[in-house]
């Protein structure tokens, strides 16, 4: 796994009032905006979205998702055999995944009503000028292997 990608572990506390989830080590100083994404059905894939400069932080607020990231080697024709970094993010295990600029990323929802929060390091206008897309199956980590 590439060391540029980083999972920032969070935690949870529960008492008679309910549950509190947190990620106290997530420094939001670089965040400029955020957005929430949910799919219309489980196992739906949204991929591949890349930025040369923009970084993203990903947090699963509800449900669970398989999030994948690939370090792009050639923006016009990336190698289809590049290493795919996979992470299962879930509300049961709070934390934030950092995806630096230079990566393509995508996700597949694993549970109904999954919601992902994406925190971006650039304003929307800057993001649109740094936006690269590839087909959802250009790299294909979306098959879950029975164990």
VEXGU-501771 format. One line per 4 residues: number of its first residue (from 1); for each residue x, y, z of N, C-alpha, C, O. Coordinates in steps of 0.02 Angstrom, whole numbers. Example, Ala and Ser with C-alpha at 12.3 -4.5 7.8 and 13.67 -1.06 7.14 Angstrom:
REM VEXGU-501771
1 = 660/-284/390/615/-225/390/660/-165/390/712/-166/423  642/-112/354/684/-53/357/645/2/394/670/57/402
END
This chain:
REM VEXGU-501771
1 = 42/-58/0/0/0/0/45/62/0/97/63/33  24/113/-36/63/174/-41/59/212/25/6/218/55  116/238/47/119/272/111/88/342/108/76/372/161  75/370/48/44/436/44/-29/433/67/-54/482/95
5 = -62/377/56/-130/368/81/-126/357/156/-80/324/181  -174/386/192/-169/381/264/-239/375/295/-283/416/281  -249/323/336/-311/316/373/-300/346/442/-256/324/479  -341/395/459/-337/428/523/-391/397/567/-451/411/558
9 = -371/356/614/-420/320/655/-458/366/701/-431/414/729  -521/351/709/-564/386/756/-585/339/811/-550/291/827  -641/353/840/-665/310/893/-738/324/907/-770/364/874  -764/290/957/-834/298/976/-841/287/1051/-802/250/1082
13 = -890/319/1080/-907/310/1150/-982/302/1154/-1020/336/1119  -1004/258/1198/-1075/248/1205/-1093/247/1279/-1057/218/1320  -1149/278/1295/-1175/275/1363/-1251/276/1360/-1280/266/1306  -1283/288/1416/-1356/285/1418/-1390/340/1376/-1450/337/1364
17 = -1352/390/1355/-1380/444/1314/-1377/428/1239/-1414/457/1200  -1332/382/1219/-1324/366/1148/-1251/358/1131/-1209/343/1174  -1235/368/1067/-1167/356/1043/-1137/421/1016/-1171/462/986  -1072/428/1028/-1033/484/1003/-976/455/962/-938/414/986
21 = -971/476/899/-915/455/856/-871/515/844/-895/572/839  -805/503/838/-759/559/832/-697/538/793/-683/479/784  -662/589/770/-596/579/738/-554/640/758/-544/686/718  -530/638/819/-497/696/849/-430/713/816/-407/770/822
25 = -399/666/781/-335/679/749/-342/705/677/-291/715/644  -403/715/654/-414/742/587/-409/818/591/-454/851/617  -354/845/564/-342/917/563/-376/945/501/-355/930/445  -426/985/510/-466/1011/454/-440/1079/428/-476/1113/392
29 = -379/1098/447/-353/1163/427/-349/1172/351/-358/1227/326  -337/1118/314/-330/1123/241/-397/1116/204/-398/1125/143  -451/1101/238/-515/1089/206/-547/1155/184/-550/1203/223  -571/1157/121/-603/1216/93/-679/1206/84/-717/1254/83
33 = -700/1143/76/-771/1128/64/-784/1055/78/-736/1016/85  -847/1036/82/-865/965/89/-929/951/52/-968/997/36  -940/888/38/-1002/866/7/-1017/795/30/-973/758/51  -1081/776/25/-1105/711/48/-1130/673/-13/-1166/700/-55
37 = -1110/608/-18/-1131/566/-74/-1165/504/-48/-1141/472/-1  -1220/486/-79/-1254/422/-64/-1276/393/-131/-1292/429/-178  -1278/328/-134/-1299/293/-195/-1371/271/-188/-1398/265/-133  -1402/258/-245/-1472/237/-246/-1481/163/-229/-1537/141/-215
41 = -1425/125/-228/-1430/54/-210/-1362/29/-185/-1310/58/-200  -1365/-25/-147/-1304/-57/-122/-1265/-87/-180/-1294/-110/-229  -1200/-88/-173/-1152/-115/-222/-1147/-72/-286/-1120/-95/-336  -1173/-12/-283/-1166/34/-340/-1096/65/-336/-1073/84/-282
45 = -1063/72/-393/-995/98/-396/-994/168/-424/-1027/183/-475  -957/212/-392/-941/279/-418/-865/283/-423/-831/285/-372  -840/283/-484/-768/285/-494/-754/302/-567/-801/298/-608  -699/319/-585/-639/343/-552/-635/418/-562/-643/443/-617
49 = -621/453/-508/-617/525/-507/-547/543/-483/-525/520/-430  -512/584/-521/-442/599/-504/-429/675/-506/-462/713/-540  -378/693/-468/-354/762/-468/-278/761/-463/-249/721/-427  -247/805/-502/-174/810/-499/-151/844/-435/-100/825/-406
53 = -188/895/-412/-168/935/-354/-214/925/-293/-191/919/-237  -279/924/-306/-328/922/-251/-323/858/-210/-317/804/-238  -326/865/-145/-328/808/-100/-399/802/-72/-436/851/-69  -416/741/-51/-482/729/-22/-473/691/44/-425/654/53
57 = -520/701/88/-527/662/149/-596/629/145/-645/662/128  -600/565/161/-663/528/154/-683/500/222/-643/470/257  -746/511/240/-774/487/303/-842/455/289/-883/484/254  -854/396/315/-919/363/308/-961/381/369/-946/360/425
61 = -1014/420/358/-1058/441/412/-1108/387/431/-1127/380/489  -1130/347/381/-1175/292/395/-1162/237/344/-1143/250/287  -1173/175/365/-1163/118/321/-1090/99/316/-1051/105/364  -1072/74/256/-1003/52/244/-989/56/169/-1035/50/128
65 = -926/67/152/-907/72/81/-837/44/71/-794/50/114  -827/15/13/-760/-4/-10/-734/56/-48/-761/74/-101  -681/87/-23/-651/146/-55/-585/123/-84/-546/90/-50  -572/141/-147/-510/122/-180/-474/184/-208/-506/233/-226
69 = -408/180/-211/-368/234/-237/-308/207/-275/-279/156/-256  -291/241/-330/-236/221/-373/-193/283/-387/-219/335/-407  -128/277/-377/-83/332/-394/-74/333/-470/-47/285/-498  -95/386/-502/-94/391/-575/-23/402/-600/12/447/-576
73 = -2/361/-648/66/366/-675/69/407/-740/120/436/-756  14/409/-776/10/445/-841/-62/469/-847/-107/428/-853  -73/534/-846/-140/562/-845/-180/549/-909/-241/544/-907  -146/542/-964/-181/529/-1028/-197/455/-1037/-250/437/-1063
77 = -151/411/-1017/-160/339/-1026/-127/302/-968/-73/273/-977  -159/302/-910/-128/268/-852/-125/193/-862/-166/163/-898  -77/162/-831/-68/90/-834/-127/56/-799/-142/72/-741  -161/12/-833/-219/-24/-805/-198/-74/-751/-240/-100/-715
81 = -133/-87/-745/-109/-136/-695/-79/-102/-633/-44/-135/-595  -92/-38/-624/-66/-4/-565/-94/-34/-501/-148/-63/-500  -56/-27/-446/-78/-53/-381/-142/-17/-359/-146/44/-360  -191/-57/-338/-254/-30/-312/-251/-35/-236/-243/-90/-209
85 = -258/21/-203/-261/23/-130/-334/22/-109/-373/64/-131  -353/-27/-67/-423/-35/-47/-431/-26/28/-389/-48/68  -486/7/47/-502/20/116/-577/8/126/-617/32/85  -596/-26/178/-666/-31/197/-677/20/252/-649/15/307
89 = -718/70/237/-735/122/286/-806/109/310/-850/93/270  -817/115/374/-883/100/401/-898/143/462/-853/164/498  -962/154/473/-983/192/532/-963/157/596/-955/190/648  -956/91/594/-937/52/654/-864/63/674/-845/49/730
93 = -825/88/627/-753/99/638/-736/170/614/-708/178/560  -753/220/654/-744/289/632/-672/304/613/-625/281/645  -664/344/562/-599/366/540/-604/403/474/-656/401/442  -550/435/455/-548/474/394/-491/449/351/-435/440/375
97 = -505/437/287/-454/417/239/-430/478/201/-470/514/171  -364/490/201/-334/544/163/-311/517/96/-274/469/92  -335/550/42/-315/533/-27/-281/595/-56/-314/644/-71  -215/593/-64/-179/653/-88/-191/666/-163/-217/623/-199
101 = -172/725/-185/-173/740/-256/-129/689/-292/-82/662/-263  -144/676/-356/-106/627/-394/-138/559/-395/-111/512/-425  -195/552/-362/-230/488/-358/-299/491/-391/-331/543/-392  -320/434/-418/-389/424/-438/-421/386/-380/-389/344/-348
105 = -484/400/-367/-519/365/-313/-591/349/-333/-618/379/-380  -620/302/-298/-689/284/-310/-714/242/-252/-676/225/-207  -778/226/-253/-805/186/-198/-865/145/-221/-897/160/-272  -879/92/-182/-938/51/-191/-971/45/-123/-938/29/-73
109 = -1036/59/-120/-1072/53/-57/-1082/-21/-41/-1096/-62/-85  -1075/-37/24/-1082/-107/46/-1144/-119/88/-1164/-176/98  -1176/-65/112/-1236/-71/153/-1288/-22/127/-1271/29/97  -1352/-37/140/-1404/12/121/-1394/78/159/-1366/78/214
113 = -1415/131/130/-1414/198/161/-1344/220/182/-1337/255/232  -1294/201/143/-1226/224/156/-1218/297/134/-1241/315/79  -1186/337/176/-1173/407/159/-1099/421/172/-1074/407/226  -1065/449/122/-995/467/127/-989/543/126/-1021/577/86
117 = -947/569/170/-930/640/169/-861/646/139/-813/613/159  -856/690/89/-792/705/58/-773/777/77/-813/823/68  -713/785/103/-686/850/120/-631/865/70/-585/825/61  -635/923/38/-588/941/-15/-542/997/7/-561/1040/48
121 = -481/997/-20/-431/1048/-2/-434/1109/-49/-395/1156/-40  -479/1109/-98/-484/1166/-143/-557/1187/-152/-603/1148/-140  -567/1249/-174/-633/1274/-190/-659/1240/-253/-620/1211/-291  -724/1242/-264/-755/1207/-321/-725/1228/-388/-711/1185/-430
125 = -714/1292/-399/-686/1315/-463/-617/1286/-476/-602/1267/-533  -576/1282/-425/-510/1253/-432/-515/1178/-446/-475/1151/-484  -563/1146/-415/-572/1074/-425/-592/1059/-497/-566/1011/-526  -636/1098/-525/-659/1086/-594/-603/1092/-644/-603/1058/-695
129 = -554/1134/-630/-496/1142/-674/-444/1087/-665/-395/1084/-702  -454/1044/-615/-406/991/-598/-441/923/-598/-421/878/-561  -492/916/-639/-536/857/-637/-520/809/-695/-522/829/-753  -505/746/-677/-492/695/-727/-536/635/-710/-540/615/-652
133 = -568/606/-761/-613/549/-750/-590/490/-792/-565/498/-848  -600/430/-765/-587/367/-800/-649/323/-791/-687/333/-743  -660/274/-835/-718/230/-828/-716/193/-761/-663/179/-734  -775/176/-736/-781/145/-669/-744/79/-664/-726/58/-609
137 = -732/46/-720/-698/-19/-718/-628/-16/-748/-600/-68/-765  -599/44/-755/-531/50/-781/-483/9/-737/-441/-28/-762  -490/18/-672/-461/-27/-622/-522/-58/-588/-572/-24/-577  -518/-123/-573/-580/-155/-550/-572/-193/-485/-563/-254/-485
141 = -574/-157/-429/-570/-190/-364/-640/-206/-335/-646/-223/-277  -691/-200/-376/-760/-199/-351/-790/-268/-338/-845/-273/-311  -756/-320/-355/-780/-387/-341/-759/-407/-270/-700/-406/-254  -807/-424/-229/-793/-445/-161/-777/-520/-164/-817/-559/-189
145 = -720/-540/-137/-698/-609/-140/-722/-645/-77/-704/-625/-22  -762/-698/-85/-785/-736/-26/-725/-766/12/-677/-789/-19  -729/-766/77/-676/-795/117/-705/-851/160/-669/-882/198
END
